[in-house]
């Protein structure tokens, strides 16, 4: 997504589309049609700070080596160095030693009327741990007043000229070709260790797929399935009208002097109401910059300052959005956002003028060809209650931390076709490959967040198969897989639709919906030439809701029929929403449910686990019929089975009672093991005396601590564990 202002695309309408297949799209939100012109960046995490002259004032102060305000290594800046008292800092760490040297450039946010904010679009689904990042532009002031603005006078009666100039001393941003494109940042949200890395429930991270040396050991890629690369730019005074063009372009004639995909973004997103309960040691260092305990820092240092009457916030585009900055305070959510980027000046952002880029970098910032690390740290605030109320009239989903039904859920795959072409669809396997699937605009939905919905289209029969970020295991249930279909009045209908669940070795199960019946099957054979599945070890058949070729051919294009395949520990079901019952799009849609078509009950030993891929197949009545895939592939699991390792009695914490409980069960025949996975303190796959010894060693002798999930809930395999609900 792109911030205001940005280009508005002039999209042409596609040819008549027969069948639209909205693959695996789920959100619990009211049904509404997208608005023609609504503002981008609906969720703005904005720069926090304390100005004024009170005890907490951070005016003309800056964070030191640890990149955190209000710690022992804070630095004093010259007058105007941090005029707004903001809690944001960027540092050109020339020798990459995580130390702020007096000769190195540091930058602050001075709150000019620009776009210094972390934006998340209305596609974001925080309740499922997914944030859609919009385009970001951070404009900085050289905190030692040594930038190009140093000769511009500051007049308190008329600060605008100085603010305009000083805010353009330096800038980092995303690639400016992001109209209608964004990255998905996945964070743990309500479930600790959601991605198998042992991190806190508040943790989030974004690493590009190509940045292989920075990917976690688990192999998780924090990005859309399309493999979109977040491009990170640093540049010289790109858009300051008060600076002459020759100065703006830098000594080498190259203002955008470094473009890379090697940036790593990490952070914590914490509801303010949770700050008081943070336990020391539960928030690991993001990049190793600080020596303070982050949980203690948030709890004891920052939380009290959020109540300071001098606290202020700068929401970008306040006038365009009609938002009052006072409405953001006090914030309901606090974000620590940090970025680390290796800088190797190059000319990819300025006509391949690498020599000019290196000259600009060296002359202005002392940055050599290699060896410099750019560090960014922001403490940002957001008020979900105020934003939801202010944006209610836009008919887009609001911000919520918990799904509407109250269940803890994880979104394991999220994708949207917001591209002008198929250049970022490499992880999909499309069948047939020739003729290729192509992207066209959805004619029913108008522009929102500066983009239109897209659909993939092909002729006759078509299918695709796509991987999940990691295999969904047997204990991670229920699993919902959703497909939406529609056709316009000129369409000829479809003979059947299949939704397939695959492991790395073959078909686990699949649903087939025909004109008059619906079948669920275990196993089966996937035809790589057609994308269809046949056979199976056991099947059940039910009656589909009466329909004409799946969907009433007279329904308008915007109305869909939704099919939901749900896998639980007891069996598999296929359900259908009524024809034309709702009009889904990327910002609101009609949830799950509907009429139950068929149920397959497990008899034991079916092996319905390790689901790592999903396929969707549709067969049209005639070869000339058009089949399309509508904006998105998603899979959601309900998290009711997590645990804390070493928590033998499942009371939500590790203490001596857990070791005693294990010993009682093993040797006295009293007590009970509520969850085998939780009682396996030393992670050796069984519960025995060594687990009690391990826990006691850790508690009283300084021994090694439990592996993840610890100290927060995570993993799977404890369906009766109420302490993690």
C-alpha positions as CSV (number, residue, x, y, z in Angstrom):
1,X,0.0,0.0,0.0
2,X,1.1,3.6,-0.6
3,X,0.8,6.6,1.5
4,X,-0.9,9.8,0.5
5,X,0.1,11.3,-1.9
6,X,0.7,8.7,-4.5
7,X,-0.2,8.0,-8.1
8,X,-3.7,6.9,-8.8
9,X,-3.7,4.1,-11.3
10,X,-5.9,4.2,-14.3
11,X,-7.0,0.6,-14.6
12,X,-8.8,-0.7,-17.6
13,X,-11.6,-3.3,-17.1
14,X,-10.9,-6.9,-18.2
15,X,-12.9,-8.9,-20.6
16,X,-15.9,-10.7,-19.3
17,X,-14.9,-13.1,-16.5
18,X,-16.7,-16.4,-16.2
19,X,-15.9,-18.1,-13.0
20,X,-14.1,-16.3,-10.1
21,X,-12.4,-18.5,-7.6
22,X,-11.4,-16.6,-4.4
23,X,-8.9,-19.0,-3.0
24,X,-8.7,-19.4,0.8
25,X,-9.8,-16.0,1.9
26,X,-11.0,-15.6,5.5
27,X,-11.6,-12.6,7.8
28,X,-14.2,-12.1,10.5
29,X,-15.5,-8.7,9.6
30,X,-18.8,-7.0,8.5
31,X,-19.7,-7.2,4.9
32,X,-19.2,-4.0,3.0
33,X,-18.2,-2.9,-0.4
34,X,-14.8,-1.1,-0.9
35,X,-15.0,2.7,-1.0
36,X,-13.8,4.6,-4.1
37,X,-11.4,6.9,-2.4
38,X,-10.4,6.2,1.2
39,X,-7.1,7.2,2.8
40,X,-4.1,4.8,2.9
41,X,-2.3,3.8,6.0
42,X,-5.4,3.3,8.1
43,X,-3.4,2.1,11.1
44,X,-0.6,4.7,11.7
45,X,1.9,4.0,14.4
46,X,3.2,7.5,15.0
47,X,6.2,9.2,16.5
48,X,5.9,9.6,20.3
49,X,7.9,12.1,22.4
50,X,8.0,14.4,25.3
51,X,8.5,18.0,24.6
52,X,8.1,20.9,27.0
53,X,10.3,21.6,30.0
54,X,9.0,19.0,32.4
55,X,11.0,16.4,34.2
56,X,10.5,13.9,31.4
57,X,11.3,16.3,28.6
58,X,13.5,14.7,25.9
59,X,14.0,18.0,24.0
60,X,17.5,18.2,22.6
61,X,18.4,14.8,23.9
62,X,19.0,11.6,22.0
63,X,19.4,7.9,22.6
64,X,23.0,6.7,22.8
65,X,24.6,3.4,21.9
66,X,21.6,1.3,23.0
67,X,19.2,3.3,20.8
68,X,16.7,3.7,23.6
69,X,15.6,6.9,25.3
70,X,15.9,7.4,29.0
71,X,18.8,5.1,29.7
72,X,22.2,5.9,31.1
73,X,24.0,6.4,27.7
74,X,21.6,9.1,26.4
75,X,23.4,12.0,24.7
76,X,22.8,15.7,25.0
77,X,22.3,17.4,21.6
78,X,22.8,21.0,20.6
79,X,19.7,23.3,20.6
80,X,17.3,22.2,17.8
81,X,18.9,18.8,17.7
82,X,15.6,17.1,18.9
83,X,13.2,19.9,18.9
84,X,10.1,17.7,19.4
85,X,11.6,15.5,22.1
86,X,10.8,12.5,19.9
87,X,11.8,8.9,20.9
88,X,13.2,8.1,17.5
89,X,16.8,7.9,16.4
90,X,18.8,6.8,13.3
91,X,22.5,6.2,13.4
92,X,25.1,5.9,10.6
93,X,27.4,3.4,12.4
94,X,30.4,3.8,10.1
95,X,32.5,1.1,11.8
96,X,29.6,-1.2,12.8
97,X,30.6,-1.3,16.5
98,X,27.1,-0.4,17.8
99,X,28.6,2.7,19.4
100,X,27.5,6.3,18.7
101,X,30.8,8.1,18.0
102,X,31.0,11.9,18.0
103,X,32.2,11.8,14.4
104,X,29.3,9.7,13.2
105,X,26.0,11.1,12.0
106,X,22.8,10.6,14.1
107,X,19.4,11.7,13.1
108,X,16.1,12.6,14.9
109,X,12.5,13.2,13.8
110,X,11.6,16.9,14.1
111,X,7.9,16.6,13.2
112,X,7.5,18.6,10.1
113,X,4.2,18.1,8.3
114,X,5.3,15.1,6.4
115,X,5.0,11.3,6.6
116,X,7.2,10.1,9.4
117,X,5.1,7.1,10.6
118,X,4.9,3.4,10.3
119,X,1.8,2.6,8.2
120,X,-0.2,-0.5,8.1
121,X,-3.0,-0.9,5.6
122,X,-6.6,-1.9,6.2
123,X,-5.7,-5.4,5.0
124,X,-3.8,-5.9,8.2
125,X,-5.3,-8.6,10.5
126,X,-3.6,-8.1,13.9
127,X,-6.0,-10.6,15.4
128,X,-4.3,-13.3,13.4
129,X,-0.8,-11.9,13.8
130,X,-0.5,-10.3,10.3
131,X,0.3,-6.7,9.6
132,X,0.3,-5.4,6.0
133,X,3.1,-2.8,5.9
134,X,2.4,0.2,3.7
135,X,5.1,2.4,2.1
136,X,7.2,4.3,4.7
137,X,9.1,7.5,4.3
138,X,11.2,8.6,7.3
139,X,12.5,12.2,7.1
140,X,15.3,13.0,9.5
141,X,17.1,16.0,10.9
142,X,20.8,15.8,11.4
143,X,20.8,15.8,15.3
144,X,24.0,17.7,15.5
145,X,22.7,20.4,13.1
146,X,25.4,19.5,10.5
147,X,23.1,18.7,7.6
148,X,22.2,20.9,4.6
149,X,19.7,22.8,6.9
150,X,22.5,24.2,9.0
151,X,22.4,27.6,7.3
152,X,18.6,28.0,7.5
153,X,17.7,30.2,10.5
154,X,15.1,29.1,13.1
155,X,12.4,31.6,14.0
156,X,10.1,30.5,16.8
157,X,7.5,32.8,15.5
158,X,7.6,31.2,12.0
159,X,9.3,27.8,12.3
160,X,8.0,26.4,9.0
161,X,11.0,27.3,6.8
162,X,13.4,25.7,9.2
163,X,11.2,22.6,9.8
164,X,10.9,22.1,6.0
165,X,14.6,22.3,5.5
166,X,15.7,20.4,8.6
167,X,13.4,17.5,8.1
168,X,15.0,16.9,4.7
169,X,18.6,16.5,6.0
170,X,18.4,12.7,5.4
171,X,15.8,10.1,4.5
172,X,15.2,6.4,4.4
173,X,12.2,4.8,2.6
174,X,10.8,1.9,0.7
175,X,11.1,1.7,-3.0
176,X,8.8,4.5,-4.4
177,X,7.2,2.0,-6.9
178,X,4.9,0.6,-4.2
179,X,1.6,1.9,-5.4
180,X,-0.6,-1.1,-4.5
181,X,2.1,-3.3,-3.2
182,X,3.2,-4.1,0.4
183,X,4.8,-6.7,2.6
184,X,3.1,-8.9,5.1
185,X,4.8,-8.7,8.5
186,X,3.8,-11.7,10.7
187,X,4.0,-11.4,14.4
188,X,3.2,-13.7,17.3
189,X,0.3,-11.7,18.7
190,X,-1.7,-13.9,21.1
191,X,0.4,-16.9,20.7
192,X,4.0,-17.0,21.8
193,X,6.4,-18.9,19.5
194,X,3.9,-18.8,16.7
195,X,6.7,-19.3,14.2
196,X,8.8,-21.8,16.0
197,X,11.6,-19.5,17.1
198,X,10.8,-19.3,20.8
199,X,10.0,-15.6,20.7
200,X,7.5,-13.6,22.8
201,X,3.9,-13.2,21.8
202,X,4.6,-9.5,21.1
203,X,7.5,-10.1,18.7
204,X,7.4,-9.4,15.0
205,X,10.0,-9.6,12.2
206,X,10.4,-9.0,8.5
207,X,13.2,-10.5,6.5
208,X,13.3,-10.7,2.7
209,X,13.3,-14.2,1.2
210,X,16.6,-13.4,-0.6
211,X,18.3,-12.4,2.6
212,X,19.1,-16.0,3.3
213,X,22.0,-15.4,5.8
214,X,19.5,-13.6,8.1
215,X,16.6,-16.0,7.9
216,X,15.9,-17.8,11.2
217,X,17.0,-21.4,11.6
218,X,13.4,-22.5,11.3
219,X,13.4,-21.3,7.7
220,X,10.4,-19.0,8.1
221,X,10.2,-16.3,5.5
222,X,8.3,-13.2,6.8
223,X,6.8,-12.2,3.6
224,X,4.0,-13.0,1.2
225,X,4.0,-16.2,-0.7
226,X,4.8,-14.2,-3.8
227,X,8.2,-13.6,-2.4
228,X,8.0,-9.8,-2.6
229,X,11.2,-8.1,-1.7
230,X,11.1,-5.1,0.6
231,X,13.5,-2.6,-1.0
232,X,15.2,-0.3,1.5
233,X,16.5,3.1,0.2
234,X,18.7,5.7,1.9
235,X,19.0,9.0,0.2
236,X,19.9,12.6,0.4
237,X,17.2,15.3,0.9
238,X,15.0,13.8,-1.8
239,X,12.0,16.1,-1.6
240,X,12.9,19.3,0.3
241,X,11.8,22.2,-1.8
242,X,14.0,24.6,0.2
243,X,17.2,23.0,-0.9
244,X,18.7,23.6,-4.4
245,X,18.5,20.7,-6.7
246,X,22.3,20.4,-7.0
247,X,22.6,20.1,-3.2
248,X,19.7,17.8,-3.1
249,X,21.4,15.4,-5.4
250,X,24.6,15.3,-3.3
251,X,28.3,15.7,-4.3
252,X,28.2,12.8,-6.7
253,X,24.9,13.8,-8.3
254,X,23.2,10.8,-6.7
255,X,20.6,11.5,-4.0
256,X,19.4,7.9,-3.6
257,X,22.8,6.5,-2.9
258,X,22.0,3.1,-1.4
259,X,19.3,0.6,-2.3
260,X,19.2,-2.9,-0.8
261,X,17.0,-5.8,0.2
262,X,19.3,-6.8,3.0
263,X,17.4,-4.8,5.7
264,X,16.1,-6.7,8.7
265,X,13.2,-5.3,10.7
266,X,12.4,-6.5,14.2
267,X,10.2,-5.2,17.0
268,X,7.7,-5.6,19.7
269,X,4.0,-4.6,19.5
270,X,2.5,-4.5,23.0
271,X,-0.9,-3.4,24.2
272,X,-0.3,-0.7,26.8
273,X,-2.5,-2.6,29.2
274,X,0.0,-5.5,29.2
275,X,3.1,-3.4,30.1
276,X,2.6,-3.7,33.9
277,X,2.6,-7.5,33.7
278,X,5.8,-7.9,31.6
279,X,8.2,-10.3,33.2
280,X,11.9,-9.7,33.2
281,X,13.7,-11.9,30.6
282,X,10.6,-12.4,28.4
283,X,11.6,-9.8,25.7
284,X,14.9,-10.8,24.1
285,X,17.2,-8.1,22.6
286,X,16.3,-7.4,19.0
287,X,19.8,-6.7,17.7
288,X,21.9,-6.8,20.9
289,X,22.2,-3.0,21.1
290,X,21.0,-2.5,24.7
291,X,22.2,-3.8,28.1
292,X,18.9,-3.1,29.9
293,X,16.2,-5.8,30.3
294,X,13.6,-4.8,27.7
295,X,10.6,-6.0,29.7
296,X,11.8,-4.0,32.8
297,X,12.5,-1.0,30.5
298,X,9.0,-1.0,29.1
299,X,7.4,-1.6,32.5
300,X,9.4,0.8,34.7
301,X,10.8,3.4,32.3
302,X,8.4,3.9,29.5
303,X,5.0,3.0,30.9
304,X,4.9,5.9,33.5
305,X,5.8,8.4,30.8
306,X,2.8,7.4,28.7
307,X,0.7,9.1,31.4
308,X,2.8,12.4,31.3
309,X,0.5,15.3,30.3
310,X,3.3,16.6,28.1
311,X,3.3,13.4,26.0
312,X,2.7,14.2,22.3
313,X,2.3,12.3,19.1
314,X,2.6,13.3,15.5
315,X,0.1,11.5,13.2
316,X,1.1,11.8,9.6
317,X,-1.6,13.1,7.2
318,X,-3.7,14.3,10.1
319,X,-5.5,16.8,7.9
320,X,-6.2,14.3,5.1
321,X,-7.6,11.7,7.6
322,X,-9.4,14.2,9.7
323,X,-7.7,12.9,12.8
324,X,-7.0,15.0,15.9
325,X,-3.5,14.2,17.4
326,X,-5.0,14.4,20.8
327,X,-7.2,11.4,20.0
328,X,-4.1,9.2,19.8
329,X,-3.3,9.8,23.4
330,X,-2.9,8.0,25.6
331,X,-1.9,5.2,23.2
332,X,-3.5,1.8,23.4
333,X,-0.5,0.2,21.8
334,X,3.2,0.7,22.0
335,X,5.7,-0.4,19.3
336,X,9.4,-0.7,19.5
337,X,10.5,-0.8,15.8
338,X,14.2,-1.4,15.0
339,X,15.9,-1.8,11.7
340,X,19.5,-2.9,10.9
341,X,20.9,-2.4,7.3
342,X,24.3,-3.0,5.9
343,X,25.3,-0.1,3.7
344,X,27.2,-0.6,0.5
345,X,26.6,2.6,-1.5
346,X,25.4,1.7,-5.0
347,X,23.8,3.5,-7.9
348,X,20.8,1.3,-8.4
349,X,18.5,4.1,-7.3
350,X,20.1,6.8,-9.5
351,X,20.7,5.5,-13.0
352,X,23.4,3.0,-11.9
353,X,25.7,5.9,-11.0
354,X,27.6,3.8,-8.4
355,X,30.6,6.1,-8.4
356,X,28.4,9.1,-7.7
357,X,26.6,7.2,-5.0
358,X,29.8,6.4,-3.2
359,X,31.0,9.9,-3.5
360,X,27.8,11.3,-2.0
361,X,27.9,8.7,0.8
362,X,31.6,9.4,1.6
363,X,31.4,13.2,1.4
364,X,28.2,13.7,3.3
365,X,28.2,10.9,5.9
366,X,31.7,9.3,5.9
367,X,30.3,6.0,4.6
368,X,32.8,3.9,2.7
369,X,32.2,1.2,0.2
370,X,31.6,-1.4,2.9
371,X,31.6,-1.7,6.6
372,X,28.8,0.7,7.7
373,X,25.6,-0.4,9.4
374,X,22.6,1.9,9.4
375,X,20.6,1.5,12.7
376,X,17.1,2.7,13.3
377,X,15.1,2.7,16.5
378,X,11.6,4.1,17.0
379,X,9.2,4.1,20.0
380,X,5.8,4.6,18.4
381,X,2.2,4.9,19.7
382,X,-1.2,4.0,18.4
383,X,-4.7,4.3,19.8
384,X,-6.9,1.6,18.3
385,X,-10.1,2.9,20.0
386,X,-9.8,6.3,18.5
387,X,-8.8,5.1,15.0
388,X,-11.6,2.6,14.8
389,X,-14.2,5.2,15.7
390,X,-12.6,7.7,13.2
391,X,-12.5,5.2,10.4
392,X,-15.9,3.5,11.0
393,X,-17.5,5.3,8.1
394,X,-15.0,3.8,5.6
395,X,-16.4,0.3,6.0
396,X,-13.1,-1.3,6.4
397,X,-12.1,-3.6,9.2
398,X,-10.9,-2.0,12.4
399,X,-8.0,-2.9,14.6
400,X,-8.5,-5.7,17.1
401,X,-6.1,-8.0,18.9
402,X,-8.5,-10.9,19.3
403,X,-10.7,-12.6,16.6
404,X,-14.4,-11.8,16.9
405,X,-15.3,-15.3,18.1
406,X,-12.7,-14.9,20.9
407,X,-10.6,-17.9,19.8
408,X,-6.9,-17.5,19.5
409,X,-6.1,-18.0,15.8
410,X,-3.1,-18.0,13.6
411,X,-3.0,-17.1,10.0
412,X,-0.5,-19.4,8.3
413,X,-0.7,-18.1,4.8
414,X,-1.8,-14.7,3.5
415,X,-1.5,-13.4,0.0
416,X,-3.1,-10.9,-2.3
417,X,-2.8,-10.4,-6.0
418,X,-2.0,-6.7,-6.1
419,X,0.5,-6.8,-8.9
420,X,0.3,-5.5,-12.5
421,X,1.8,-8.7,-13.7
422,X,2.8,-12.2,-12.6
423,X,6.4,-11.3,-11.8
424,X,6.0,-12.0,-8.0
425,X,4.0,-15.2,-8.2
426,X,7.0,-17.6,-8.2
427,X,6.0,-19.7,-5.3
428,X,2.8,-20.7,-7.0
429,X,2.5,-23.6,-9.4
430,X,-0.1,-22.8,-12.0
431,X,-1.8,-25.5,-14.0
432,X,-1.9,-25.2,-17.0
433,X,1.3,-23.3,-17.3
434,X,0.6,-22.6,-21.0
435,X,-1.5,-20.6,-21.6
436,X,-0.2,-18.7,-18.6
437,X,-2.4,-17.3,-15.9
438,X,-2.7,-13.5,-16.1
439,X,-3.7,-10.8,-13.7
440,X,-6.7,-8.5,-14.5
441,X,-8.6,-6.0,-12.4
442,X,-11.7,-7.0,-10.5
443,X,-14.3,-4.8,-12.2
444,X,-16.6,-4.8,-9.1
445,X,-14.4,-3.1,-6.6
446,X,-13.2,0.4,-6.7
447,X,-9.9,1.9,-5.6
448,X,-9.1,1.5,-1.9
449,X,-5.6,2.3,-0.4
450,X,-4.6,3.3,-4.0
451,X,-5.1,-0.1,-5.5
452,X,-7.7,-2.4,-6.9
453,X,-8.4,-6.0,-6.2
454,X,-6.9,-8.3,-8.8
455,X,-7.9,-11.7,-10.1
456,X,-5.9,-14.4,-11.9
457,X,-7.6,-15.7,-15.0
458,X,-7.2,-18.8,-17.2
459,X,-9.4,-20.6,-19.7
460,X,-11.3,-23.9,-19.3
461,X,-10.1,-25.9,-16.4
462,X,-7.4,-24.5,-14.1
463,X,-5.6,-25.1,-10.8
464,X,-2.9,-23.9,-8.6
465,X,-0.9,-25.3,-5.7
466,X,0.9,-23.2,-3.1
467,X,3.0,-24.0,-0.1
468,X,2.3,-23.0,3.5
469,X,5.1,-21.3,5.4
470,X,5.6,-24.5,7.3
471,X,3.7,-27.8,7.7
472,X,0.6,-27.6,9.9
473,X,0.8,-30.5,12.3
474,X,-1.9,-32.9,13.5
475,X,-2.3,-31.1,16.9
476,X,-2.9,-27.7,15.2
477,X,-6.6,-27.9,14.8
478,X,-9.1,-26.9,13.7
479,X,-7.9,-25.9,10.3
480,X,-10.1,-23.8,8.0
481,X,-9.5,-23.7,4.3
482,X,-11.8,-21.4,2.3
483,X,-12.6,-21.0,-1.4
484,X,-15.0,-18.4,-2.9
485,X,-16.6,-18.8,-6.3
486,X,-18.7,-16.6,-8.5
487,X,-19.6,-16.1,-12.2
488,X,-21.1,-13.4,-14.2
489,X,-24.3,-13.6,-16.3
490,X,-22.3,-14.6,-19.4
491,X,-20.6,-17.6,-17.7
492,X,-21.3,-21.2,-18.4
493,X,-20.8,-22.6,-14.9
494,X,-18.4,-25.2,-13.6
495,X,-18.6,-28.9,-13.3
496,X,-16.6,-29.3,-10.1
497,X,-14.3,-27.6,-7.7
498,X,-11.7,-29.3,-5.6
499,X,-9.8,-28.1,-2.5
500,X,-6.8,-30.3,-1.8
501,X,-4.7,-30.6,1.4
502,X,-1.2,-31.9,0.7
503,X,1.8,-33.1,2.6
504,X,5.3,-33.1,1.1
505,X,4.7,-36.7,0.1
506,X,1.2,-36.7,-1.3
507,X,-2.5,-35.8,-1.0
508,X,-3.7,-35.9,2.7
509,X,-7.3,-35.2,1.9
510,X,-9.5,-33.3,-0.5
511,X,-13.1,-32.0,-1.0
512,X,-14.9,-32.1,-4.3
513,X,-18.0,-30.0,-4.9
514,X,-20.1,-30.9,-7.9
515,X,-23.3,-29.5,-9.3
516,X,-25.5,-31.7,-7.1
517,X,-23.2,-33.3,-4.5
518,X,-20.1,-32.9,-2.4
519,X,-17.5,-35.5,-1.5
520,X,-14.8,-35.7,1.1
521,X,-11.9,-38.1,0.6
522,X,-8.8,-39.2,2.5
523,X,-5.7,-39.6,0.3
524,X,-5.9,-39.5,-3.4
525,X,-3.7,-38.9,-6.4
526,X,-2.7,-35.5,-7.6
527,X,-2.4,-35.1,-11.4
528,X,0.4,-32.6,-12.0
529,X,-0.8,-32.2,-15.6
530,X,-4.3,-31.0,-14.8
531,X,-4.2,-30.1,-11.1
532,X,-7.1,-32.5,-10.4
533,X,-7.2,-35.1,-7.6
534,X,-8.7,-38.5,-8.0
535,X,-9.2,-41.7,-5.9
536,X,-8.6,-42.0,-2.2
537,X,-8.7,-44.5,0.6
538,X,-12.1,-43.6,2.0
539,X,-14.8,-41.2,1.0
540,X,-18.2,-39.8,2.1
541,X,-20.7,-38.0,-0.1
542,X,-23.3,-35.4,0.8
543,X,-25.7,-33.3,-1.2
544,X,-24.7,-29.9,-2.3
545,X,-27.1,-27.0,-2.0
546,X,-29.1,-26.9,-5.3
547,X,-27.4,-24.6,-7.7
548,X,-26.8,-24.1,-11.4
549,X,-23.2,-24.9,-12.2
550,X,-22.1,-24.2,-8.6
551,X,-23.4,-20.6,-8.7
552,X,-26.6,-19.0,-10.1
553,X,-25.5,-17.7,-13.5
554,X,-27.8,-14.7,-13.1
555,X,-26.0,-13.4,-10.0
556,X,-23.8,-10.3,-10.5
557,X,-20.1,-10.7,-10.5
558,X,-19.7,-9.3,-7.0
559,X,-21.6,-12.1,-5.3
560,X,-19.9,-15.3,-4.2
561,X,-20.5,-18.7,-2.9
562,X,-18.1,-19.7,-0.1
563,X,-16.9,-23.3,0.6
564,X,-15.1,-24.1,3.8
565,X,-13.1,-27.3,4.4
566,X,-12.6,-27.7,8.2
567,X,-10.2,-30.3,9.6
568,X,-10.5,-31.1,13.4
569,X,-9.1,-33.9,15.5
570,X,-12.4,-35.7,15.0
571,X,-12.8,-35.5,11.2
572,X,-13.3,-33.3,8.1
573,X,-16.3,-31.2,7.0
574,X,-17.3,-29.2,4.0
575,X,-19.7,-26.3,4.3
576,X,-21.3,-24.0,1.8
577,X,-22.5,-20.4,2.2
578,X,-25.6,-19.8,0.0
579,X,-25.3,-18.5,-3.5
580,X,-24.6,-14.8,-3.7
581,X,-24.8,-14.5,0.1
582,X,-22.1,-11.9,0.4
583,X,-19.5,-10.0,-1.5
584,X,-16.0,-10.6,-0.2
585,X,-13.0,-8.4,-0.8
586,X,-9.6,-7.9,0.7
587,X,-10.9,-5.5,3.4
588,X,-14.2,-7.1,4.6
589,X,-15.8,-10.4,4.0
590,X,-18.4,-12.7,5.4
591,X,-16.6,-15.1,7.7
592,X,-17.1,-18.9,7.6
593,X,-20.0,-21.2,8.2
594,X,-23.0,-22.0,6.1
595,X,-24.8,-25.2,5.3
596,X,-23.0,-28.5,6.2
597,X,-22.7,-30.6,3.0
598,X,-20.7,-33.6,4.2
599,X,-18.8,-35.0,7.2
600,X,-16.0,-37.5,7.2
601,X,-15.4,-38.9,10.7
602,X,-11.9,-40.2,11.6
603,X,-11.7,-43.8,12.6
604,X,-8.1,-43.6,13.9
605,X,-4.7,-43.8,12.1
606,X,-5.7,-41.6,9.1
607,X,-2.4,-39.7,9.3
608,X,-4.1,-36.3,8.5
609,X,-1.1,-34.3,9.5
610,X,1.9,-32.3,8.2
611,X,-0.3,-30.3,5.7
612,X,2.2,-28.2,3.9
613,X,0.5,-27.3,0.6
614,X,-3.0,-26.4,-0.6
615,X,-4.4,-26.8,-4.1
616,X,-7.5,-25.4,-5.7
617,X,-9.0,-26.8,-9.0
618,X,-12.0,-25.7,-11.0
619,X,-13.4,-27.3,-14.1
620,X,-15.6,-25.3,-16.4
621,X,-18.5,-26.7,-18.4
622,X,-16.9,-25.6,-21.6
623,X,-13.3,-25.0,-22.6
624,X,-14.0,-21.4,-23.5
625,X,-15.2,-20.6,-20.0
626,X,-12.9,-18.4,-18.1
627,X,-11.7,-19.3,-14.6
628,X,-10.1,-16.9,-12.2
629,X,-8.5,-16.8,-8.8
630,X,-9.5,-13.9,-6.7
631,X,-7.1,-12.0,-4.5
632,X,-5.7,-14.2,-1.8
633,X,-4.7,-17.5,-0.4
634,X,-5.1,-18.0,3.3
635,X,-5.2,-20.8,5.9
636,X,-6.2,-20.3,9.5
637,X,-5.8,-22.6,12.5
638,X,-7.4,-22.2,15.8
639,X,-4.9,-22.3,18.6
640,X,-6.3,-24.2,21.6
641,X,-3.5,-26.6,22.3
642,X,-0.4,-24.6,23.2
643,X,1.7,-25.1,26.4
644,X,4.6,-23.8,28.4
645,X,7.5,-26.3,28.6
646,X,8.3,-27.5,32.1
647,X,4.8,-26.4,33.3
648,X,4.0,-29.9,34.5
649,X,0.8,-29.0,36.3
650,X,-0.4,-26.5,33.6
651,X,-0.9,-23.6,35.9
652,X,0.7,-21.2,33.5
653,X,4.1,-20.8,35.1
654,X,7.3,-22.7,36.0
655,X,8.1,-23.1,39.7
656,X,8.9,-25.8,42.2
657,X,5.4,-27.2,42.1
658,X,6.0,-28.5,38.6
659,X,8.9,-30.6,39.6
660,X,7.0,-31.9,42.7
661,X,4.0,-32.7,40.5
662,X,6.3,-34.8,38.1
663,X,7.9,-36.6,41.0
664,X,4.5,-37.3,42.6
665,X,3.2,-38.8,39.3
666,X,6.3,-40.9,38.8
667,X,6.9,-42.3,42.3
668,X,3.8,-41.8,44.5
669,X,1.0,-42.3,42.0
670,X,-0.6,-39.0,42.9
671,X,-1.2,-35.8,40.9
672,X,-1.5,-35.9,37.1
673,X,0.4,-34.9,34.0
674,X,-1.9,-32.5,32.2
675,X,0.1,-32.4,29.1
676,X,3.0,-34.7,28.1
677,X,4.6,-32.0,26.0
678,X,4.6,-29.5,28.8
679,X,6.0,-32.0,31.4
680,X,8.9,-32.8,29.0
681,X,11.1,-30.2,30.6
682,X,14.4,-31.2,28.9
683,X,12.8,-31.8,25.5
684,X,14.0,-35.4,25.2
685,X,10.5,-36.7,24.1
686,X,9.5,-38.3,27.3
687,X,8.6,-37.6,30.9
688,X,10.8,-39.1,33.6
689,X,13.0,-38.2,36.6
690,X,15.4,-36.2,34.4
691,X,12.6,-33.7,33.7
692,X,12.2,-32.9,37.4
693,X,15.9,-32.7,37.9
694,X,16.2,-30.4,34.9
695,X,13.6,-28.0,36.2
696,X,15.1,-27.9,39.7
697,X,18.5,-27.3,38.2
698,X,17.2,-24.3,36.3
699,X,15.2,-22.9,39.2
700,X,17.9,-23.2,41.9
701,X,21.3,-23.9,40.4
702,X,21.4,-21.6,37.4
703,X,21.1,-24.4,34.9
704,X,20.0,-24.3,31.3
705,X,16.5,-23.1,30.8
706,X,13.7,-24.9,29.0
707,X,13.6,-24.8,25.2
708,X,10.7,-23.1,23.5
709,X,7.9,-22.8,24.1
710,X,9.0,-21.0,27.3
711,X,8.3,-18.7,29.1
712,X,5.2,-18.0,27.0
713,X,2.7,-20.4,25.6
714,X,3.5,-21.9,22.2
715,X,3.9,-25.2,20.3
716,X,1.0,-27.6,20.1
717,X,-0.2,-30.9,21.5
718,X,-2.1,-29.9,24.7
719,X,-5.8,-29.6,23.8
720,X,-6.9,-29.5,27.4
721,X,-4.5,-26.9,28.6
722,X,-6.7,-24.1,29.8
723,X,-3.8,-22.0,31.2
724,X,-2.8,-21.2,27.6
725,X,-6.3,-20.2,26.4
